[in-house]
Structures are given as C-alpha cells and as structure tokens.
C-alpha cells in the first residue's frame, strides 16, 4: 500500500480517492486552510485505505475548526435504482461505497415498502451510512387546517421515522412540514398551529 507522507501546513496535498500517491500534481487536490476534507479521508482512514489502497497520515492537520465540522458526502438512491428491493439496495450500497461516498439518501415516500432491517444489514456490509427523505402529500399534510388530513401527515412522518431508525439512518429530511407541491394560498393560522404541534411531537419521538 502507498503511504501519503505528512505535509506541512497550511496546504497538504492529498491524492484523490483512487489516485496513486505518486501521481502528478494534476491528479491531486490541494487543501487550503478554510477547506474541508471528505469525511472518508478525515475520519475513517482505515476504510479509505481498504477501498483505495492508500493510507492517509497527517491528512487531518488542516485546522481545529475544520475538525469540528464533519461534512459527510452522500448520493441519492435514485441515482442508482428505481426501487428498493434487496438487489437494488445492494447495488446502490456497493456502487456508492466503491466511489467513496459516506452515505446514501433513501426516499421514503412510502415507508411501508422499505425493508429497514434488510437495508441496515446491507449497508453495514458495505460500511456506508444512511439518510432518508420524503415529502408529504396534499392528502396527508400536517399544515392542513383539516384535523384528519393533518393526522394522516403526522402518521406518515412517524412511520418514516420508525423506518429511518430501523435502518440506522442519522438524518431524516425533505418536505416534512407541508405537502410537496404548490399551494394556492398561504397556510391558515390553524394549519400553521397543526404543523408546529405535529413537528414537536415527531421531534420528541426522534
């Protein structure tokens, strides 16, 4: 395995993932003091060495401030696949990991169709993290003034939250506060109140 020697500050030069340490400067990236390393380089040297055959030493010596600001790099699952069967999950995890991504964002528009336990098992196998995302619908919208519609939206968020936790996801994001679409008018005071109350309950559950 090739070892990247320690470099003096402020601008260590590191090979890009997959590049040989003896490659020319054109295939390397220079990190300035205010720039951040990918998480795979900064925090998981063993995984980077395993994937790319490069041991990074001293690569994290950019600044103490940057070390406090991890920035995992992820890719959306729909980049690779159109569903989430075991075969599709394996393909997305394997391809994302092979390119050095830290996590895969999994859409949960229909949380019941996603096998959380299977996802966690496969993601653990490929040593890659998970995040999830979804958008509410106009029929299940926590910002609606209709109590039943708002309740359906909250139930969907809780279902997605359970799936996210089951697969070990660190973040659940997206359009969590309203329907994913264009409204003809701003939310009513009652709808806004429903939204705030629902998000507080979901946050407490999280």
N, C-alpha and C positions, 0 to 999 in steps of 0.2 A: 504493500500500500504506500501511496505517496503521502508525505507529510508536508503540510504547509508551514514553513517556519514562522516564528513570531516576527512581527513587523513593528517598527517604531511608530508611535502616534505622530501626527494625527491622521494619517491616511494609509491604513493597512490595505494591501492589495490581496484579494482572495480570488481563487478560481470560481467561476460559476458552477452550479451543480452539473456534474458530468464531465467537466473540463479537467484536463491534467494540470497539475501544479506547475509543470514546466512549459505550459503553453505560452504563447506570446501575450503581450500586454493587451492586444486587441480582443482576446478572449477572456479577460479578467475584468472585474469591477473594482473600482477604487471607492472606498467608503470615506466620505467626508465627515467631519465631527458631528454634524447635525443629521446624518443619515442613519437609518436603522438597518440591521441585518434581518433577513428572514428568520423566523423562529427556528426553522430546521437547522440553521447554521449557529444561531446564538445560544440555543438552549438544549439541543439534543445532538451532541457531537457524535455519539455512538450510532444513532440512526442515520446521520448523514454519511458516516464512514461506511456503514453497511450498504447503503443504497448506491453511493457514488465512488467508493474506493478511495476516499480522501479523508484523512484525519486532520481536523482543524484545530490548531493550537494557537492560543492567543488571539483568536479571531474576535472575541467579545470585547477586547480592550478598545472600545470606541469612546464611551463616556458612561459615567454612572447614571446619568439621566436617561440615556437610551436603554440601559439595562432594566429600568423600571417601567418601560413602555413596550411590552411584548406586542407584536403585531402579526398573529398567525395569518398565513396566506391560504385562502381556500378557493374552491371551484364548485360551481353549482352542479348538482347531479344531472340535470337535464343537458349539460354539455356532453354527457356520455350516453345516456339512456333515456327512454321514454316512459319507463315503468319502474317497478321496484320489486321484481322477482328476485330469488336468490342468485340467479345467474347475472341479472342486471346489477344487483348490488355488488357482487364480486367483481364484475368488470369495472364499475365505477371506482371502487376502492383500490383495485390493483393499478389501474391506469393513473389515478390521481397520486398514489403513493410513488409510483415509478418516476413521476415528473417532479417529485419533491414537495408537493402540496402538503400543508399541515392538516387540512380538514376538508370535508365535503359538506355542502349545504343541501339538505334533503327537503323537498317540498312536501308539506303535509296538508294539502287541500282536502284530502280525505284520509284523516289519520287512521281510520279503521283498516285501510288497505295496506298499511305499512307494518311489517313484522319487526317490532322493535328488538326482540331478543335475537333474531337472525341477523339484523343489522349490527348489533353490538358484537356478536361473535365474529362476523366477517371483518369489521373494522378493527377489532383487536388483533386479528390475524395479520392484517397489513399495517398495524401500528399507525393508524390515521384517525384523527378526531372527527366528530360530527357536530353539525349545527343544523337547525331546522328553520323553516319559514312557511308562512301561509298568509292568505288574505281571507277576510270574512266575505260573506255574500249579502245581498240585499234582503234575503230571507232569513239570515242569521247574523244580525248586526247589533252589537252591543250599544251603538249610538242611536238606535231607533227609539222613538217615544212609545212604541208598542211594546208592552212588557213581555209578551210571548216571543216576539222576534228577538228582543234583547236577550232573553233567557236562552234561546237557541244559539245565539252567538257566544254567550259565555260557556255553554256546554261544549261547543266546538273547541274553544280555547283550552278548556280543561282536558278534553280528550287529546288534543295536540300536545299539551304539556306532559301528560302521562306517557305518551309515545316518546317524546323527547327525552324524558328522564330514563325511560326504559332502555334506550339505545346509548345512554351516556352522553347525550349532547350537552354542550356547555352554554349554548345560546339558542333562544327561540325568537325569531324576528319576523318582520313583514308588516302587513297592514293589519295590525292586531286591534286597532281602535275603531274601525269602521269597515264598511264594505269596500271591496276593491272595485271601484268604479266611480263614475261622475255623478254627483248629486245635483238636483235642480235647485236646491236651496240650502242655506247653512243649517246646522243642527239646531233643534229647539233646545230650550233650557232643560226640559225633561230628558231629552235624548242625551245631552251632554252629561247630565247627572247620572243617567244609567251607565254611560260609558266609564266615567270616573269610578263609580262604585264597583263595576264588574272588574275593571283592571286592578283595583285594590285587592279584591278577593282572589283573583288569579295570581297576583304577585305574592300574596300571603301563602297560597298553596305552593308556589315555586320555592 
